[in-house]
Amino acid sequence: MLGQRIKSVRKAKKMTQSDVADGIMTKSMLSMIENEKATPSLPALQSIAKRLNVSIDELLIDPRAVEMKQVIEKINSAASGYYAEGQIATMLAPYLEPAIHSYWQGQIYYEYGSALRFSDTEKGLYYFDLAEDVFKQLGLRDEQIKVQISKVYFLFFLRRYEEAYRKIDGMMIFQDVPLAHETFLDYQMLQAIRVSVINDNWSQSIVFLREGIRYMREKGVYSDVSNYHRLLALFLSLEEDYEAAEFELEKLRHFFLFTEATALDQILVDLTKGSIAVHREDYAGIREARERLIEVEIEACLHYIGYFEVYLCLWNDSKETLTLDLQSAVSKIWRNAHLWRAGGEYDHAMMLYALAFAMRAGVGLDRQAEVEELTKQLSPGHFKQKIEHTLAELT
């Protein structure tokens, strides 16, 4: 605990409470701090650290915080490989209690909440609240905004759009107090997602994403370059500018040659390539995306494999013999319904459209009512209209 560490350092340096407190606070207040009955303000703590001739980190960092830092770095390290959400939650669970007053405690809460996106979104929001409280107490404004942005995405997943809009409008983004680069890029990405989901306005999303990429180049910051180029490629393909979409993915491929892309980055790029191949009805591209996902053998990708297989079955020109069938493809999509139903608007819509497309071919009609009900949950726009049109052809 902080008070105990201050006391330990003070005694090791053979200083009295009066030696440390003089000119900073009363001796009695220092005594209360050392006995964990009071918490010093950040300026007071900085003064105490200076008086003790130690860094503030030596006073703030709890041994448990060191462990927390190590596990967070392991999860986020490119060298560690891919961790599924369930694995991440299991790795972080030992650090939820007892809580300590630390930046890393906030990070534990934040990463744990993020890992609950598919399994328990409401619980994830609860841990986001805990993370935000920690960062607020520590005066870490950028971290608070990062948590708020993640909350908005979770509300999108829950289809609680009005609540999400209110949170976006309520964010304190002061232009005269610059955000950290990563936080600005997170917020810019949120704006791009917002207009794509709410306004069905891919052109405006493209503008936001290009502004973000330009900002990265100007500041020399590339923390989210993969997601920016990947989503820009996706939105360009929705505008049917396939050449520009391929160019963005090619730039990303070159970027990966000089950096250590995580396994998740590679998977997301493969998914994006496959989705673009579906938009342009590129049979070979869809087949390649499916094969790449099969290679990684991740259960969380099963519904995407099924999604690609639906189009391979329906668009097969009989020039090759498929080792798969439409019924098994549909089954794969439904087997992971708990994931895509809790996912983003785009994934939700794409899975429903593939299911409706398969039903038009006579497969999966037993769950038509469920597809129709899930389609009603989508926000109005291009995807919902396409699915409703396909479903109308069944009657």
Disulfide bonds with the S-S distance in Angstrom:
none
